[in-house]
């Protein structure tokens, strides 16, 4: 008989925990879902009356939260109470790349995961199902189970791996109509199988059973890393070809369309750009590389590391092109950045190409004017300061953040389109051109503009993957 879950707790109210729990609460009204976080400001944002001011911008999220909040969806800082009451606990905390010690720059930092496990062990008084929702290296479940078994109150814990496969900007759609849900557990034991079935029954509220896949824990954990590595590899592959296209008469969009028409390849993730960003791709590949190196698989590690190397190359190549086209100097020149988020329809800036391109240009004394419809000034400077390449006051000296795109572009020598926001296409580009320094350059890092139209206006246009 499948165990019916009545109360769920999710530790972590970020980009994964918030939307995932909101959809579970929406689709399972009989289950009480409590999202907890020690960040009081973040919880207050989730609870505020104006749904347009949620801490995460994601199309459709405000409608889902509005439907379920205060009915069976709750946001709280009382972590212990939620752990105590829940039958199923999702761990959805940050697992950044280590910036210190062994594995620095590659391995996942699991300190927050371990803190969660120890807190659960201290608080829990009855059996719990623990669900890994964070992106984790292979065999993390084993570490969590060891902590719980040796420090808990002599109760039974079942550890499941349930990796997320959400794309920011389409997360709600991805949750509502998932290609697959992956649940890894100990299917060799009765209790392990019951735990997997209990989680499967939650997703079965709205997804066909054939999309709910059960595996062992290790396969589930590795599948997440592998999926992101394959997607990132496709982006780096088309970006490598974009560099070749710029040296020839080829057009990267035409190449992508031609190869994407092959059913064996398909069209997705073949859009040339300034490079990929986000919280997962780079982190997961570095994690994969680290695991391979620790297991002596040097050739495998080198293969996957090249995906990251190519992505860094693409960002630097874009910045170099700006410097070269502006007569080999950008010193004291205003360059407008349209977009700062790592992709459209999100306010997430983790590993955004924008901060690396800006950092590179600031080294050459450029003045960067930033406009993004969803990213705040505070976040822009937090991203640049995170790089620790110069003192914070120097970043503020060379970067200005605007609330109006036309003001950002006024008196600029060049415009760099970093994020593919739809609104950028519809601007009054003749007005933009009129108010810029001449010659006026546009560097389209996302291939969203009509190049011929902009050339007719008077712009000198340079686009990714086009001569």
C-alpha positions in Angstrom: 0.0 0.0 0.0 1.4 3.4 -1.0 2.0 5.7 2.0 -0.1 8.9 1.7 1.9 12.0 2.5 0.0 14.7 4.3 2.8 17.2 5.2 5.8 18.2 3.2 8.7 20.5 4.3 11.2 22.0 1.8 14.4 23.5 3.2 15.4 26.2 0.8 13.2 28.9 -0.7 15.3 29.6 -3.8 14.9 29.1 -7.6 14.3 25.4 -7.2 12.5 25.0 -3.9 10.0 27.9 -4.3 8.5 27.1 -7.7 8.6 23.3 -7.2 6.8 23.4 -3.9 4.3 25.9 -5.2 3.3 23.6 -8.0 3.1 20.6 -5.7 0.9 22.6 -3.4 -1.2 23.7 -6.4 -1.7 20.2 -7.7 -2.0 18.4 -4.3 -4.4 20.5 -2.3 -4.7 17.8 0.4 -1.0 18.1 1.2 0.3 20.9 3.5 3.5 22.2 1.9 5.8 24.4 4.0 8.9 26.1 2.5 11.4 27.2 5.1 14.6 29.3 4.9 16.8 31.0 7.5 16.8 34.1 5.2 14.0 36.1 6.8 14.0 38.7 4.0 13.4 36.1 1.4 10.6 34.5 3.3 9.0 37.9 3.8 9.1 38.4 0.1 7.4 35.1 -0.5 4.7 36.1 1.9 4.1 39.7 0.7 0.7 40.6 -0.6 1.9 41.9 -4.0 2.6 38.8 -6.0 4.5 40.8 -8.5 7.2 41.3 -5.9 8.1 37.7 -5.2 11.8 37.1 -4.8 12.0 35.1 -8.0 10.7 36.3 -11.4 9.4 33.3 -13.3 6.4 33.5 -15.8 3.3 31.9 -14.3 4.8 31.6 -10.8 2.8 34.4 -9.2 -0.5 32.8 -10.4 0.5 29.4 -8.9 1.6 31.0 -5.6 -1.6 33.1 -5.5 -3.7 30.0 -5.9 -2.1 27.9 -3.2 -0.6 30.3 -0.6 -2.3 30.3 2.8 -4.5 27.4 1.6 -1.9 24.6 1.7 1.3 26.5 0.8 3.2 28.3 3.5 6.5 30.1 3.8 8.3 30.2 7.2 11.6 30.7 9.0 10.6 28.2 11.6 12.7 25.4 10.2 12.6 23.0 13.2 8.8 23.1 13.4 8.4 22.3 9.7 11.0 19.4 10.0 9.2 18.0 13.1 5.8 18.0 11.4 6.7 16.8 7.9 6.6 13.2 6.7 8.7 14.1 3.6 11.5 16.7 3.6 13.0 18.1 0.5 16.5 19.5 0.7 16.8 22.3 -1.8 19.7 24.4 -0.5 22.6 25.9 -2.5 25.5 23.7 -3.5 28.0 26.1 -5.0 31.4 25.2 -6.4 34.0 25.2 -3.6 36.1 28.3 -3.3 38.5 26.8 -0.8 40.5 23.7 0.1 40.4 20.4 -1.6 38.5 20.5 -4.8 38.6 24.3 -5.0 37.2 25.6 -8.2 35.6 22.3 -9.2 34.0 20.2 -6.4 30.5 21.0 -5.0 30.5 22.6 -1.6 28.3 20.3 0.5 28.5 22.2 3.8 24.9 23.4 3.5 23.7 19.9 2.7 25.5 18.5 5.7 24.0 21.2 8.0 20.5 20.3 6.8 21.1 16.6 7.5 22.4 17.3 11.0 19.5 19.6 11.7 17.0 17.0 10.5 18.8 14.3 12.7 18.5 16.6 15.7 14.9 17.5 15.3 13.1 14.4 13.8 11.2 12.3 16.3 9.6 9.9 13.8 10.3 8.2 10.4 11.0 10.6 7.5 11.5 10.4 3.8 14.4 12.8 2.8 14.4 14.0 -0.8 17.6 15.4 -2.4 16.4 18.2 -4.6 19.7 20.2 -4.8 22.1 19.3 -7.6 24.6 17.0 -5.9 27.6 14.9 -6.8 27.2 11.1 -7.0 27.0 9.3 -3.7 25.8 12.3 -1.7 22.8 10.4 -0.6 25.1 7.9 1.0 26.7 10.7 3.1 23.3 12.1 4.1 22.2 8.6 5.2 25.3 8.0 7.2 24.9 11.3 9.1 21.2 10.6 9.8 21.7 7.0 10.8 24.6 7.8 13.2 23.3 11.1 14.7 19.5 10.7 14.6 17.1 9.6 17.4 17.0 5.9 16.4 14.4 6.5 13.7 14.3 5.3 10.1 15.2 7.6 7.3 14.7 6.8 3.6 16.9 8.9 1.2 15.6 9.6 -2.3 17.2 11.5 -5.2 14.8 13.6 -7.1 16.9 16.0 -9.3 15.3 19.0 -10.9 15.4 19.5 -14.7 13.9 23.0 -14.8 14.9 25.7 -17.3 14.7 29.2 -15.9 12.1 31.2 -17.8 10.0 28.1 -18.4 10.2 26.5 -14.9 6.4 26.5 -14.2 5.7 25.0 -17.7 8.5 22.5 -17.1 6.9 21.5 -13.8 3.4 21.3 -15.2 4.4 19.3 -18.2 7.7 17.6 -17.3 9.4 15.4 -19.8 10.2 13.1 -16.9 10.5 13.0 -13.2 13.4 11.0 -11.9 13.2 9.3 -8.5 16.2 7.4 -7.2 16.1 5.2 -4.1 16.8 1.9 -2.5 14.4 -0.3 -4.5 16.0 -3.5 -3.1 14.3 -3.0 0.2 10.6 -2.8 1.0 10.9 0.5 2.9 13.0 2.0 0.1 10.4 1.0 -2.6 7.6 2.4 -0.4 9.4 5.7 -0.1 9.9 5.9 -3.9 6.2 5.1 -4.5 5.1 7.7 -2.0 7.0 10.4 -3.9 5.8 9.0 -7.3 2.2 9.3 -6.1 2.6 13.0 -5.5 3.8 13.7 -9.0 1.1 11.3 -10.4 -1.5 13.9 -9.3 -0.8 15.7 -12.6 1.8 13.7 -14.7 1.3 10.4 -16.6 2.8 7.5 -14.7 5.1 6.6 -17.7 6.9 9.9 -17.2 7.8 9.1 -13.6 11.0 7.1 -13.7 12.4 5.1 -10.8 16.1 4.2 -10.7 18.8 3.5 -8.1 20.1 6.6 -6.2 23.5 6.7 -8.0 21.9 6.6 -11.5 19.6 9.4 -10.5 22.3 11.7 -9.2 24.6 11.1 -12.2 21.7 11.6 -14.6 21.3 15.2 -13.4 25.0 16.0 -14.0 25.0 14.3 -17.3 21.9 16.0 -18.6 23.3 19.4 -17.9 26.7 18.4 -19.3 25.1 17.3 -22.6 23.0 20.5 -22.9 26.0 22.7 -22.2 28.1 20.7 -24.7 25.6 21.6 -27.4 25.8 25.3 -26.7 29.6 25.2 -26.7 29.6 23.2 -29.9 27.5 25.7 -31.8 29.5 28.6 -30.3 32.7 27.0 -31.5 31.2 26.9 -35.0 30.1 30.5 -34.6 33.8 31.5 -34.4 34.5 29.7 -37.6 31.5 31.3 -39.3 32.8 34.8 -38.5 36.0 33.9 -40.3 34.2 32.7 -43.4 31.0 33.4 -45.4 28.9 31.0 -43.4 26.0 32.2 -41.2 25.7 30.3 -37.8 21.9 30.6 -37.8 21.8 28.8 -41.2 24.2 26.2 -40.0 22.2 25.6 -36.9 19.0 25.3 -38.9 20.5 22.9 -41.3 22.0 20.5 -38.7 19.0 21.0 -36.4 16.7 19.6 -39.1 18.4 16.3 -38.7 16.2 14.2 -36.5 19.2 12.6 -34.9 20.4 16.0 -33.7 17.3 18.2 -33.3 17.1 22.0 -33.0 17.2 22.7 -29.3 20.2 24.3 -27.6 21.8 25.2 -31.0 21.5 29.0 -30.6 24.8 30.7 -30.8 25.3 33.3 -28.1 27.8 35.0 -25.8 27.9 31.8 -23.8 25.9 29.9 -21.2 25.3 31.0 -17.7 23.0 30.1 -14.8 23.6 28.1 -11.6 23.8 24.6 -13.0 25.7 24.2 -16.3 29.2 25.3 -15.2 28.9 24.0 -11.7 27.6 20.6 -12.7 30.3 20.1 -15.4 33.1 21.1 -13.0 31.6 18.7 -10.5 31.6 16.0 -13.2 35.2 16.8 -14.1 36.3 16.6 -10.4 34.6 13.3 -9.9 36.3 11.9 -13.0 39.7 13.2 -11.9 39.3 11.7 -8.4 38.5 8.3 -10.0 41.5 8.5 -12.3 39.5 9.1 -15.5 41.7 11.9 -16.8 40.7 11.7 -20.5 37.0 11.8 -19.6 37.7 14.8 -17.3 39.6 16.6 -20.1 36.7 16.0 -22.5 34.1 17.6 -20.3 36.4 20.4 -19.1 36.8 21.6 -22.7 33.1 22.5 -22.7 33.8 25.1 -19.9 37.0 26.3 -21.7 35.1 27.0 -24.9 32.4 28.8 -23.0 35.0 31.1 -21.3 36.6 31.6 -24.8 33.3 32.8 -26.2 32.8 35.4 -23.6 36.3 36.8 -24.0 36.0 36.6 -27.8 32.9 38.8 -27.6 34.6 41.4 -25.4 37.7 41.3 -27.6 35.6 42.0 -30.7 34.1 45.1 -29.0 37.6 46.4 -28.2 38.9 45.7 -31.7 36.0 47.3 -33.5 36.2 50.4 -31.3 39.6 51.1 -32.7 41.5 49.0 -30.1 40.5 51.1 -27.2 37.5 51.4 -25.0 39.1 53.6 -22.3 36.5 56.1 -21.0 34.0 55.0 -23.7 30.5 54.4 -22.6 29.3 50.9 -23.7 25.6 50.1 -23.0 24.7 46.6 -21.9 21.2 45.6 -22.8 20.6 42.7 -20.4 22.3 41.4 -17.4 20.4 38.2 -16.5 21.9 35.0 -17.9 18.8 34.5 -20.1 15.5 36.2 -20.7 12.4 35.7 -18.5 14.4 35.4 -15.3 16.1 37.7 -12.8 18.7 35.1 -12.1 22.3 36.4 -12.7 24.3 33.5 -11.4 27.3 32.9 -13.7 25.8 35.4 -16.2 28.1 36.1 -19.2 27.4 39.8 -18.6 29.5 40.0 -15.5 32.5 38.4 -17.1 32.2 40.5 -20.3 31.8 43.7 -18.2 34.8 42.7 -16.0 37.0 42.2 -19.1 36.0 45.6 -20.5 36.5 47.4 -17.2 40.0 46.1 -17.2 40.4 48.2 -20.4 38.9 51.2 -18.6 35.5 51.1 -20.3 32.4 52.6 -18.7 29.5 50.2 -18.7 25.9 51.3 -18.7 23.6 48.5 -17.7 19.9 48.1 -18.4 17.9 44.9 -17.6 14.1 44.9 -17.1 14.3 42.5 -14.1 17.8 42.8 -12.5 18.4 45.4 -9.8 21.4 47.7 -9.4 22.2 46.0 -6.2 22.5 42.7 -7.9 24.7 44.0 -10.7 27.2 45.3 -8.3 27.0 42.1 -6.1 27.9 40.1 -9.2 30.9 42.2 -10.1 32.1 42.3 -6.5 31.8 38.5 -6.3 34.5 38.2 -9.0 37.0 40.0 -6.6 39.0 41.3 -9.5 39.2 44.9 -8.2 38.0 47.0 -5.3 34.2 47.5 -5.1 34.6 51.3 -5.5 36.3 50.7 -8.9 33.3 48.7 -10.1 31.0 51.6 -9.1 33.3 54.0 -10.8 33.1 52.2 -14.1 29.5 50.8 -14.0 26.2 52.6 -13.9 22.8 50.9 -13.8 19.8 52.5 -15.5 16.0 52.1 -15.2 15.5 53.4 -18.8 17.1 51.7 -21.8 17.2 54.9 -23.8 19.1 56.7 -21.1 21.5 53.7 -20.9 22.2 54.0 -24.6 22.5 57.8 -24.7 26.0 59.0 -25.7 27.2 55.4 -25.9 29.8 54.4 -28.4 28.4 50.9 -28.6 25.6 48.7 -27.5 26.1 45.1 -26.5 23.0 42.9 -26.4 23.8 40.3 -23.7 20.3 38.9 -22.8 17.7 38.0 -25.4 14.8 40.0 -23.8 12.0 40.3 -26.3 11.5 44.0 -25.6 14.9 44.8 -27.0 13.8 44.0 -30.6 10.9 46.5 -30.4 12.8 49.6 -29.3 12.8 52.8 -31.3 16.2 52.1 -32.8 16.3 55.3 -34.9 16.0 57.3 -31.6 18.7 55.1 -30.0 21.0 55.8 -33.0 20.3 59.5 -33.0 21.5 59.8 -29.4 24.6 57.7 -29.6 28.2 58.7 -30.5 29.1 58.1 -34.1 30.0 55.8 -35.6 27.4 53.8 -33.6 28.1 50.1 -33.0 25.8 47.3 -32.0 27.2 44.0 -30.9 24.4 41.4 -31.0 25.4 38.7 -28.6 22.1 36.8 -29.0 21.3 37.2 -32.8 17.9 38.8 -32.1 18.1 41.9 -34.2 17.3 42.5 -37.9 20.8 43.3 -39.0 19.8 44.7 -42.4 17.3 47.1 -40.8 19.9 48.3 -38.3 22.5 48.8 -41.0 20.0 50.9 -42.9 19.5 53.1 -39.8 23.2 53.7 -39.8 24.5 51.2 -37.2 27.7 49.3 -37.6 26.5 45.8 -36.6 28.4 42.8 -35.5 26.5 39.6 -34.6 27.7 36.3 -33.2 28.5 33.8 -36.0 28.1 36.2 -38.9 30.8 37.8 -41.0 
